């Protein structure tokens, strides 16, 4: 009985994960500055601390904001509540509720020139 329940949960988790990632998820590598949406960027919709990668736009283009999904990779790199921290992140991007969500698979500080 327990085996059937576990298998059913694994199946549901697989379906849920496939629904979240779907065909829309894209693998990217982006470089920018990590800042807190609430404390540093003062975003109106931010009610809690949330790490955001800010990638400066080319010429007069507005910067891109990638909201970082909390996982082991982002936890190891660390949250930046006040100020900014440069980062180069590889992961998958998914648009949800008008925001770009980046699930990091690799994060590091970019090399200084």
KATAFEN-V430457 format. One record per pair of residues at least 24 apart in sequence whose C-alpha atoms are under 10 Angstrom apart, sorted by the first residue. I is the first residue (numbers start at 1). J is the second residue. D is the distance in whole Angstrom. If there is no record, write none. Layout:
i: (I | I)
j: (J | J)
d: (D | D)
This chain:
i: (20 | 20 | 21 | 21 | 21 | 21 | 22 | 23 | 24 | 24 | 24 | 24 | 25 | 25 | 25 | 25 | 25 | 25 | 25 | 25 | 26 | 26 | 26 | 26 | 26 | 26 | 27 | 27 | 27 | 27 | 27 | 27 | 27 | 27 | 27 | 28 | 28 | 28 | 28 | 28 | 28 | 28 | 29 | 29 | 29 | 29 | 29 | 29 | 29 | 29 | 29 | 29 | 30 | 30 | 30 | 30 | 30 | 30 | 30 | 30 | 30 | 30 | 31 | 31 | 31 | 31 | 31 | 31 | 31 | 31 | 31 | 31 | 31 | 32 | 32 | 32 | 32 | 32 | 32 | 32 | 32 | 32 | 32 | 32 | 32 | 32 | 33 | 33 | 33 | 33 | 33 | 33 | 33 | 33 | 33 | 34 | 34 | 34 | 34 | 34 | 34 | 34 | 34 | 34 | 34 | 34 | 34 | 34 | 34 | 35 | 35 | 35 | 35 | 35 | 35 | 35 | 35 | 35 | 35 | 36 | 36 | 36 | 36 | 36 | 36 | 36 | 37 | 37 | 37 | 37 | 37 | 38 | 38 | 39 | 39 | 39 | 39 | 40 | 40 | 40 | 40 | 40 | 41 | 41 | 41 | 41 | 49 | 49 | 49 | 50 | 50 | 50 | 51 | 51 | 51 | 51 | 52 | 52 | 52 | 52 | 52 | 52 | 53 | 53 | 53 | 53 | 53 | 53 | 53 | 53 | 54 | 54 | 54 | 55 | 64 | 64 | 65 | 65 | 65 | 65 | 66 | 66 | 66 | 66 | 66 | 66 | 66 | 66 | 67 | 67 | 67 | 67 | 67 | 67 | 67 | 67 | 68 | 68 | 68 | 68 | 68 | 68 | 69 | 69 | 69 | 69 | 69 | 70 | 70 | 70 | 71 | 71 | 71 | 72 | 72 | 73 | 73 | 73 | 73 | 73 | 73 | 74 | 74 | 74 | 74 | 74 | 76 | 77 | 77 | 77 | 77 | 85 | 86 | 86 | 87)
j: (94 | 96 | 92 | 93 | 94 | 95 | 94 | 94 | 92 | 93 | 94 | 95 | 91 | 92 | 93 | 94 | 95 | 101 | 102 | 103 | 91 | 92 | 93 | 94 | 95 | 102 | 90 | 91 | 92 | 93 | 94 | 102 | 103 | 104 | 105 | 89 | 90 | 91 | 92 | 93 | 102 | 104 | 88 | 89 | 90 | 91 | 92 | 93 | 104 | 105 | 106 | 107 | 54 | 55 | 66 | 87 | 88 | 89 | 90 | 91 | 102 | 107 | 55 | 56 | 86 | 87 | 88 | 89 | 90 | 107 | 108 | 109 | 110 | 56 | 63 | 64 | 65 | 66 | 84 | 85 | 86 | 87 | 88 | 89 | 109 | 110 | 65 | 80 | 83 | 84 | 85 | 86 | 87 | 88 | 109 | 65 | 66 | 67 | 68 | 78 | 79 | 80 | 81 | 83 | 84 | 85 | 86 | 87 | 88 | 65 | 67 | 79 | 80 | 81 | 82 | 83 | 84 | 85 | 86 | 67 | 79 | 80 | 81 | 82 | 83 | 84 | 65 | 67 | 80 | 81 | 82 | 81 | 82 | 80 | 81 | 82 | 83 | 80 | 81 | 82 | 83 | 84 | 81 | 82 | 83 | 84 | 79 | 80 | 81 | 79 | 80 | 81 | 78 | 79 | 80 | 81 | 79 | 80 | 84 | 100 | 101 | 102 | 84 | 85 | 86 | 87 | 88 | 89 | 101 | 102 | 84 | 86 | 87 | 87 | 99 | 100 | 99 | 100 | 101 | 102 | 93 | 94 | 95 | 99 | 100 | 101 | 102 | 103 | 93 | 94 | 95 | 99 | 100 | 101 | 102 | 103 | 93 | 100 | 101 | 102 | 103 | 104 | 93 | 101 | 102 | 103 | 104 | 102 | 103 | 104 | 103 | 104 | 105 | 104 | 105 | 103 | 104 | 105 | 106 | 107 | 108 | 103 | 104 | 105 | 106 | 107 | 107 | 106 | 107 | 108 | 109 | 109 | 110 | 111 | 111)
d: (8 | 9 | 8 | 9 | 7 | 10 | 9 | 9 | 10 | 8 | 6 | 8 | 10 | 6 | 5 | 5 | 8 | 10 | 9 | 10 | 8 | 5 | 5 | 7 | 10 | 9 | 7 | 5 | 4 | 6 | 9 | 9 | 9 | 10 | 10 | 8 | 6 | 6 | 6 | 7 | 9 | 9 | 7 | 5 | 4 | 7 | 9 | 10 | 9 | 10 | 9 | 9 | 10 | 7 | 9 | 8 | 6 | 5 | 7 | 9 | 10 | 10 | 6 | 9 | 8 | 6 | 4 | 6 | 9 | 10 | 10 | 9 | 7 | 7 | 10 | 9 | 10 | 10 | 10 | 8 | 6 | 6 | 7 | 8 | 10 | 9 | 10 | 10 | 9 | 6 | 5 | 4 | 6 | 8 | 10 | 10 | 9 | 9 | 9 | 10 | 8 | 7 | 9 | 9 | 5 | 5 | 6 | 7 | 10 | 10 | 10 | 8 | 6 | 7 | 7 | 6 | 5 | 7 | 9 | 10 | 8 | 6 | 5 | 7 | 8 | 8 | 9 | 9 | 10 | 9 | 10 | 8 | 10 | 9 | 6 | 6 | 9 | 9 | 7 | 6 | 6 | 8 | 10 | 9 | 9 | 10 | 9 | 9 | 7 | 8 | 9 | 8 | 9 | 6 | 7 | 8 | 9 | 9 | 10 | 10 | 9 | 9 | 9 | 9 | 9 | 8 | 9 | 9 | 10 | 9 | 9 | 9 | 10 | 10 | 10 | 9 | 8 | 7 | 9 | 10 | 8 | 10 | 10 | 7 | 5 | 6 | 6 | 9 | 9 | 10 | 10 | 7 | 6 | 5 | 6 | 9 | 9 | 9 | 6 | 5 | 6 | 7 | 10 | 6 | 6 | 5 | 7 | 9 | 8 | 9 | 8 | 8 | 9 | 9 | 9 | 9 | 6 | 6 | 7 | 7 | 10 | 9 | 7 | 9 | 9 | 7 | 9 | 9 | 7 | 7 | 9 | 8 | 7 | 10 | 9)
